[in-house]
């Protein structure tokens, strides 16, 4: 159709297609445009008058870059070639009147009139809106996936960091979450809070695991150079491999070996820093050859560095609190006197939680009649208040035992009444014992037990038995409840060279086993060690016993007495005296033991050697 008489009636077609919401034009059998609806005019920025009678393919069909589409490749013309099927698509473009290419979604179908094929109908819409929506949806989906991945990673990081109070262990468990997902390799450097020395505590590089392992350890920095700037800088730092070759560049001393041994072009160094303290750095090398990591990745690493700093903050606060509690407890514990040929030792293990340190104590002192008194006790409660109450009960017992030369049962009755009427201390368990006998023996133990685990007697040949006599109510129960209960006196002959062990329930009871099983285990290991350590001091015995039992959870007090050989120290004995009693004690250092045969014998600080070794290691090499 080439004349106006062949054009579709615009009034009729317009009434039907005007408000269709899509562009519509029709073609005759030769592909010439015979009708254009208003929507098509707006979409194509062309008037109908300028399109009618024009070849639709030549006028409109284009590639995305504006180039012409060969006629034989035009899918929209398919119905003109004889096919009766509709054809549709979305990867086509029409040329607008302003010269821009319009992406379209389209459909063509044969135009039938009175059962005879009379051309083609093309229906199309602006696909850019759909593409923009798809792009936005895809971008939104990608952003959600990235956010979900980041949140999952942060969740795993938090779980790992919160599962350990040990900074080195936390760093080693952290790095596998970051590499290879975020980088080729990663390292954590931490500043020792006591010495100020910088140490590389963890390195991970899947491509070179052995090299990574050899890069851990103290970092020997130049004495003339300051600590790396980022330790005090709150912002991440982008470090390039080429920069660290210059000795004057930041991190040249600390990071040159990482790049040389593990490779990589660039790395992000983020501070492990909190409001309280600067702990060190976390370094992650770029996962590809790019010199600049994505900003979102840098923010993520900075967040992880901050979380690690919070964990180290909590660990530091925990250690400080635990140290304060343990120091208070040790100040309340008594140094041990040295009496004749008797040898004693004591151990105190603080609870794992700082808030559970407090109620356990031991004591040993000479009474007014020259007899040695031994005490092991535990005040109800696990906190600093329990430690204060423990000091009250201990001091009451010392005063009563000193001023009243009476059997242990009478001392317990007086203590029960004193605690009830003059103190707000809760109930307490304890064993109060007198070790009686002349120098050289024989020796006897006289004792009462106020609801406490029984002492363990171990003979020289490894025989063991619990001294279960003398049991009575807890201190603070009988007088408070007006029960009229008492504590029966018990006594036991102590064989020469035997060991008497007093302990609190923390040694034998735990969440993993009942106290009966713990007592059986104590008895077994005590017997084995006495037989395996002939001639060794009671200190060696206690140390190895604690290693075998490995108490955990509750605090633990241990007091051991070793009897001398028969006749040792008697007037007719001319054998050399045994080695002096060790001055090491759980009590606070620089305190003398009242009643000791060795005047002004201070307690040695068992942690001093460790601190001196750390200070020596932190000094810069000459």
C-alpha positions in Angstrom: 0.0 0.0 0.0 1.5 3.2 -1.1 -1.5 5.6 -1.4 -3.6 7.3 1.2 -6.6 5.2 0.4 -4.6 2.2 1.8 -3.9 3.8 5.1 -5.8 2.5 8.1 -8.7 4.8 9.2 -7.1 6.9 11.9 -10.3 7.6 13.7 -11.2 4.0 14.1 -7.7 2.9 15.0 -7.1 5.8 17.3 -10.2 5.0 19.3 -9.0 1.5 19.9 -5.3 2.0 20.4 -4.9 5.5 21.8 -4.9 4.5 25.4 -3.3 1.1 25.0 -0.2 2.2 27.0 2.2 0.8 24.3 3.5 2.0 21.0 1.7 0.5 18.0 2.3 0.8 14.3 1.3 -1.3 11.3 3.1 -2.2 8.2 1.9 -3.2 4.8 3.2 -6.2 2.9 6.2 -4.2 1.8 7.2 -3.2 5.3 6.0 0.4 4.9 4.3 2.1 7.9 0.6 2.5 7.5 -0.5 3.6 11.0 1.2 5.0 14.2 -0.6 5.5 17.5 0.1 8.4 19.8 2.1 6.3 22.3 4.5 5.4 19.5 4.9 9.0 18.5 5.9 9.9 22.1 8.2 6.9 22.5 10.0 7.5 19.2 9.9 11.3 19.4 8.6 11.4 15.9 5.3 12.5 14.5 3.0 10.1 12.6 3.2 12.3 9.5 7.0 11.8 9.4 6.7 8.0 9.7 3.7 7.1 7.5 4.7 5.5 4.2 8.4 5.0 5.4 10.1 1.7 5.5 10.0 0.8 9.2 13.2 -1.3 9.2 15.3 1.4 7.5 13.8 4.2 9.6 13.8 2.7 13.0 15.6 -0.6 13.5 19.1 -0.1 15.0 21.9 -1.8 17.0 22.7 -0.5 20.5 25.5 1.6 19.1 23.2 3.2 16.6 24.4 1.1 13.6 22.0 -0.3 11.1 20.7 -3.9 11.4 21.0 -6.0 8.2 17.5 -6.7 6.8 18.0 -10.4 6.8 18.7 -10.3 10.6 15.5 -8.5 11.4 13.3 -10.8 13.5 10.4 -8.3 13.6 9.9 -8.8 9.8 9.4 -12.6 10.2 5.6 -12.5 9.8 6.0 -10.7 6.5 7.8 -13.7 5.1 4.8 -16.0 5.5 4.9 -17.1 9.1 1.5 -17.0 10.9 3.1 -17.1 14.3 3.6 -14.0 16.5 7.2 -13.1 17.3 8.5 -11.2 20.3 11.8 -10.1 21.9 13.5 -7.6 24.1 17.0 -7.2 22.6 16.2 -4.7 19.9 16.5 -0.9 19.6 14.6 1.8 17.7 16.1 5.0 16.6 14.3 8.0 18.1 13.9 11.3 16.4 16.6 12.9 18.6 19.2 10.4 17.4 19.2 8.2 20.6 18.6 4.5 20.6 15.6 3.3 22.5 15.7 -0.2 24.0 12.4 -1.9 23.4 10.4 -4.9 24.3 8.3 -5.9 21.3 5.9 -8.2 19.7 4.8 -8.6 16.0 1.9 -10.5 14.6 0.4 -10.8 11.0 -2.3 -8.2 10.2 -5.3 -10.2 8.8 -8.2 -8.5 7.0 -11.1 -10.6 5.8 -9.0 -13.7 6.3 -6.2 -12.4 4.0 -2.7 -11.4 5.2 -2.5 -7.7 4.8 0.7 -6.7 6.6 2.1 -6.6 10.1 1.2 -5.2 13.5 4.2 -4.1 15.8 3.6 -3.5 19.5 6.5 -2.1 21.6 7.3 -0.5 24.9 10.2 1.4 26.4 12.4 -1.4 27.9 14.9 1.0 29.5 12.5 1.3 32.5 12.4 -2.4 32.9 16.2 -2.6 32.4 16.7 0.1 35.0 14.4 -1.7 37.4 16.3 -5.0 36.7 19.6 -3.2 37.2 18.4 -1.7 40.4 17.1 -5.0 41.6 20.3 -6.7 40.7 22.3 -4.0 42.5 20.0 -4.2 45.5 20.4 -8.0 45.5 24.2 -7.7 45.2 24.3 -5.2 48.0 22.1 -7.4 50.2 24.3 -10.4 49.5 27.4 -8.4 50.3 25.9 -7.1 53.5 24.8 -10.6 54.5 28.2 -11.9 53.7 29.7 -9.1 55.8 27.3 -9.7 58.7 28.0 -13.4 58.6 31.8 -12.8 58.6 31.4 -10.3 61.5 29.3 -12.9 63.4 32.0 -15.5 62.9 34.7 -13.1 63.9 32.8 -12.1 67.0 32.2 -15.7 67.9 35.9 -16.5 67.5 37.1 -13.5 69.4 34.7 -13.9 72.3 35.5 -17.6 72.7 39.0 -17.0 74.1 40.6 -14.6 76.6 44.1 -15.4 75.1 45.0 -12.7 72.6 47.4 -15.0 70.6 44.8 -17.8 70.4 42.1 -15.3 69.3 44.4 -13.9 66.6 45.3 -17.3 65.3 41.6 -18.3 65.0 40.7 -15.0 63.4 43.0 -15.1 60.4 41.5 -18.2 58.7 38.2 -16.2 58.5 40.0 -13.4 56.6 42.3 -15.4 54.3 41.9 -16.2 51.4 38.4 -14.5 51.4 39.7 -11.0 51.9 43.4 -11.3 51.1 46.5 -13.3 50.1 47.9 -13.2 53.6 47.2 -11.6 56.9 49.2 -10.9 60.1 48.5 -9.6 63.6 51.1 -7.7 65.6 50.5 -6.9 69.2 52.3 -4.7 71.7 53.1 -6.4 75.0 51.4 -4.3 77.7 54.1 -4.8 80.2 57.3 -4.5 78.2 56.1 -2.5 75.2 57.8 -4.9 72.8 56.0 -5.6 69.5 55.4 -9.2 68.7 53.9 -10.8 65.6 51.5 -13.3 67.2 49.9 -14.8 64.0 50.5 -15.0 60.3 48.4 -16.8 57.7 49.3 -17.4 54.1 47.7 -20.5 52.4 50.2 -20.2 49.5 53.3 -20.3 51.8 52.3 -21.8 55.2 55.8 -22.6 56.3 57.1 -19.2 55.5 54.2 -17.7 57.4 55.0 -19.8 60.5 58.6 -18.6 60.5 57.5 -15.0 60.4 55.9 -15.1 63.9 57.7 -14.0 67.0 59.2 -10.8 68.5 59.9 -8.0 66.1 63.4 -6.6 66.5 62.9 -3.0 65.7 65.6 -0.4 65.3 66.3 1.3 68.7 66.4 4.7 66.9 63.0 4.4 65.3 59.7 5.0 67.0 56.9 2.4 67.2 54.9 2.2 63.9 52.6 5.2 63.5 49.5 3.3 62.9 49.6 1.8 66.4 48.6 5.3 67.6 46.8 6.4 64.4 43.0 5.5 64.5 42.7 5.3 60.7 43.6 2.4 58.3 46.8 2.7 56.3 47.4 1.5 52.7 50.8 0.1 52.4 52.5 -0.7 49.1 55.3 -3.3 48.7 57.5 -0.8 47.0 57.3 1.6 49.9 58.7 -0.7 52.6 62.0 -1.0 50.7 62.8 2.5 51.9 64.1 2.2 55.5 62.6 5.6 56.3 59.1 4.6 55.3 56.4 3.7 57.9 56.4 0.0 58.6 59.6 -0.7 56.8 61.0 -2.6 59.8 57.9 -4.5 60.6 56.4 -5.3 57.1 59.3 -5.6 54.7 59.8 -9.3 55.6 56.0 -10.0 55.0 56.1 -8.7 51.4 59.5 -10.3 50.7 58.5 -13.7 51.9 54.8 -13.9 51.1 54.5 -11.6 48.1 51.7 -9.2 47.3 51.5 -5.6 45.9 49.7 -3.8 48.6 48.1 -4.4 52.1 45.7 -2.6 54.4 47.1 -2.0 57.9 44.4 -1.3 60.4 44.9 -0.3 64.1 43.9 -2.6 66.9 42.9 0.3 69.0 40.3 1.1 71.7 39.6 4.1 73.8 41.7 2.6 76.6 44.8 1.5 74.8 46.7 0.9 71.5 47.3 -2.8 71.1 48.9 -3.2 67.7 47.9 -3.8 64.0 46.0 -6.2 61.7 47.4 -6.4 58.2 45.6 -8.0 55.2 47.3 -8.1 51.8 45.0 -7.4 48.8 43.4 -10.5 47.3 44.3 -9.5 43.7 46.9 -7.5 42.0 45.1 -4.2 42.5 46.9 -1.5 44.5 43.8 -0.2 46.2 41.3 -2.4 48.1 37.6 -1.6 47.9 36.5 1.0 50.4 33.9 -1.4 51.8 36.6 -3.9 52.5 38.8 -1.4 54.3 35.8 -0.4 56.5 35.2 -4.1 57.2 38.8 -4.7 58.3 38.7 -1.5 60.4 35.6 -2.9 62.1 37.3 -6.2 62.7 40.3 -4.4 64.2 38.0 -2.5 66.5 36.3 -5.7 67.6 39.7 -7.4 68.3 40.6 -4.3 70.4 37.4 -4.6 72.5 38.2 -8.3 73.2 41.7 -7.3 74.3 40.2 -4.5 76.4 37.9 -7.0 78.1 40.9 -9.4 78.6 42.9 -6.6 80.1 40.1 -5.5 82.4 39.6 -9.1 83.4 43.3 -9.6 84.2 43.3 -6.3 86.2 40.3 -7.3 88.2 41.6 -10.8 88.7 45.0 -9.4 89.8 43.3 -7.1 92.3 41.2 -9.9 93.7 44.2 -12.4 93.8 46.4 -9.7 95.4 43.9 -9.1 98.1 43.5 -12.8 98.7 47.3 -13.4 98.9 47.6 -10.5 101.3 45.1 -12.3 103.6 46.9 -15.6 103.3 49.5 -16.4 105.9 53.3 -17.1 105.4 54.3 -20.4 106.8 56.5 -20.6 109.9 59.5 -23.0 110.1 59.1 -25.2 113.2 61.8 -27.7 114.2 62.3 -30.4 111.6 58.7 -30.2 110.3 58.4 -29.1 106.7 55.3 -27.3 105.3 54.2 -25.9 102.0 51.1 -24.2 100.8 49.6 -23.5 97.4 46.7 -21.2 96.4 45.1 -21.2 92.9 42.7 -18.4 92.2 39.4 -19.1 90.5 39.2 -18.8 86.8 36.6 -16.0 87.2 37.8 -12.9 89.0 34.4 -12.7 90.7 34.8 -16.2 92.3 38.0 -15.4 94.1 37.6 -15.2 97.9 36.6 -17.7 100.4 39.4 -20.4 100.6 42.3 -20.1 103.0 45.0 -22.0 104.8 46.8 -21.1 108.0 49.7 -22.4 110.1 50.9 -20.8 113.4 52.5 -21.6 116.7 50.1 -21.6 119.7 50.9 -20.3 123.2 51.8 -23.7 124.5 54.3 -24.3 121.7 52.1 -26.6 119.6 51.8 -26.1 115.8 48.2 -25.3 114.6 47.1 -26.1 111.1 43.9 -24.8 109.5 42.2 -25.2 106.1 38.9 -23.5 105.5 36.4 -22.2 103.1 33.8 -19.4 103.8 30.5 -19.7 101.9 30.6 -17.5 98.8 32.8 -16.7 95.9 33.6 -13.0 95.7 35.6 -10.3 97.4 33.0 -10.1 100.2 33.7 -13.8 100.9 37.5 -12.9 101.1 36.7 -10.2 103.7 34.5 -12.7 105.7 37.3 -15.2 105.4 39.7 -12.8 107.1 37.2 -12.2 109.9 36.8 -16.0 110.6 40.6 -16.6 110.3 41.5 -13.8 112.7 38.8 -14.9 115.2 40.2 -18.5 115.1 43.8 -17.3 115.5 42.8 -15.2 118.6 40.7 -17.9 120.2 43.3 -20.6 119.6 46.1 -18.4 121.0 44.3 -17.3 124.2 42.6 -20.6 125.1 44.8 -23.6 125.5 42.0 -26.1 125.0 41.1 -29.1 122.8 40.1 -28.3 119.2 36.4 -29.1 120.0 36.3 -26.2 122.5 38.0 -23.8 120.1 35.3 -24.7 117.5 32.5 -24.1 119.9 33.9 -20.7 120.8 34.5 -19.8 117.2 30.9 -20.8 116.2 29.5 -18.5 118.9 31.8 -15.6 118.0 31.0 -15.8 114.3 27.3 -15.9 115.1 27.2 -13.0 117.5 29.9 -10.7 116.5 30.2 -11.0 112.7 27.9 -11.0 109.6 30.1 -13.7 108.0 28.1 -16.6 106.5 28.8 -20.2 107.3 32.2 -21.7 106.8 33.8 -25.1 106.6 37.2 -25.7 108.2 39.6 -28.2 109.7 41.4 -27.1 112.9 44.3 -29.3 113.9 47.1 -29.4 116.5 50.3 -31.3 115.7 51.7 -32.4 119.0 54.9 -34.3 119.9 58.4 -33.8 121.1 61.3 -32.9 118.8 62.2 -36.2 117.1 58.7 -37.7 117.5 56.4 -39.5 117.9 53.8 -37.1 116.6 50.1 -37.0 117.0 47.4 -35.0 115.2 44.4 -33.7 117.2 41.7 -32.1 115.1 38.0 -31.3 114.5 36.3 -31.0 111.2 33.5 -28.5 110.6 31.9 -29.9 107.5 35.1 -29.8 105.4 36.7 -32.5 103.1 38.8 -34.7 105.4 42.6 -34.5 105.5 44.6 -37.1 103.6 47.4 -39.0 105.3 50.0 -40.5 103.0 52.7 -42.8 104.5 56.2 -43.1 103.3 55.4 -46.4 101.4 52.4 -44.8 99.6 49.6 -45.9 101.9 46.7 -43.5 102.0 43.7 -42.9 104.1 41.3 -40.0 104.7 41.0 -38.9 108.3 37.3 -38.9 108.6 36.9 -38.4 112.3 36.0 -35.3 114.2 33.1 -34.3 112.0 30.7 -31.7 113.2 28.4 -28.9 111.8 29.6 -26.0 109.7 30.8 -22.9 111.6 27.8 -20.4 112.0 25.1 -23.1 112.0 24.8 -24.5 115.5 24.7 -21.3 117.5 22.6 -19.5 114.8 19.9 -22.2 114.8 20.3 -23.0 118.5 20.9 -26.7 117.6 23.3 -27.4 120.5 25.6 -29.4 118.2 29.2 -30.1 119.0 32.5 -31.2 117.4 34.0 -34.4 118.6 37.8 -34.4 119.1 39.7 -36.9 117.0 43.3 -37.9 117.1 45.7 -39.9 114.9 49.3 -41.1 115.2 51.4 -39.6 112.5 54.0 -42.0 111.1 57.6 -40.7 110.6 58.2 -39.3 107.1 54.5 -39.3 106.3 52.7 -36.5 104.5 49.6 -34.8 105.8 47.5 -33.0 103.2 44.8 -30.4 103.9 42.8 -29.0 100.9 39.6 -27.2 99.9 36.9 -28.7 97.7 38.3 -26.9 94.6 41.0 -29.5 94.4 38.6 -32.5 94.2 35.3 -31.1 92.9 34.5 -29.7 89.5 31.7 -29.5 87.0 33.0 -32.6 85.2 33.1 -35.0 88.1 31.5 -35.4 91.6 33.5 -34.9 94.7 33.8 -38.6 95.5 35.5 -39.3 92.2 37.8 -36.3 92.8 38.8 -37.6 96.2 39.5 -41.0 94.8 41.7 -39.4 92.1 43.5 -37.3 94.8 44.2 -40.4 96.8 45.5 -42.3 93.8 47.9 -39.6 92.6 49.2 -38.8 96.1 50.1 -42.4 96.7 51.9 -42.7 93.3 53.9 -39.5 93.8 55.1 -40.3 97.3 56.5 -43.6 95.9 58.0 -42.0 92.8 59.6 -39.0 94.6 61.6 -40.5 97.5 63.8 -37.9 99.0 62.1 -35.0 97.2 60.7 -32.1 99.1 57.1 -31.6 100.0 57.1 -28.6 97.5 57.9 -30.9 94.6 55.2 -33.3 95.8 52.5 -30.5 95.9 53.5 -29.0 92.5 53.3 -32.4 90.7 50.1 -33.2 92.5 48.5 -30.0 91.2 49.8 -30.8 87.7 48.1 -34.2 87.8 44.8 -33.0 89.3 44.7 -29.8 87.3 41.9 -28.1 89.3 39.8 -25.5 87.5 36.8 -23.3 88.1 36.7 -22.7 91.9 39.6 -21.4 93.8 41.8 -23.9 95.6 43.9 -23.9 98.8 46.4 -26.6 99.7 48.4 -27.1 102.8 50.9 -30.0 103.2 52.9 -31.1 106.2 55.9 -33.5 105.9 57.0 -35.3 109.1 60.7 -35.8 109.7 62.4 -39.2 110.1 62.0 -40.9 113.5 64.3 -39.3 116.0 65.3 -36.4 113.8 66.0 -33.4 115.9 66.1 -35.3 119.2 68.9 -34.3 121.6 70.9 -37.5 120.8 70.5 -37.0 117.0 73.7 -35.9 115.4 72.6 -36.2 111.7 72.7 -33.0 109.6 69.4 -31.1 109.6 67.2 -31.3 106.5 67.3 -28.5 104.0 65.5 -25.4 105.2 61.9 -24.9 104.4 61.3 -23.1 101.2 60.4 -19.5 101.6 58.0 -19.6 98.6 54.4 -19.1 99.6 51.1 -18.1 98.0 51.0 -15.2 100.6 52.0 -11.7 99.5 55.8 -11.2 99.3 58.0 -9.5 101.9 56.1 -10.8 104.9 57.7 -12.6 107.7 56.1 -15.7 109.2 55.3 -15.3 113.0 56.7 -18.1 115.1 59.3 -19.1 112.6 62.6 -20.4 113.9 64.2 -18.3 111.1 63.9 -14.7 112.2 62.5 -12.2 109.7 62.1 -14.9 107.0 60.2 -13.0 104.2 58.0 -14.8 101.7 59.5 -14.9 98.2 57.4 -13.6 95.3 56.9 -16.6 93.0 56.1 -14.4 90.0 59.3 -12.2 90.3 61.5 -14.5 88.1 58.8 -14.5 85.3 58.6 -10.7 85.4 62.4 -10.3 85.3 62.7 -12.6 82.3 60.0 -10.6 80.5 61.8 -7.4 81.2 65.2 -8.8 80.0 63.6 -10.0 76.8 62.0 -6.6 76.1 65.3 -4.7 76.4 66.7 -3.7 72.9 69.7 -5.6 71.7 73.0 -3.9 71.8 
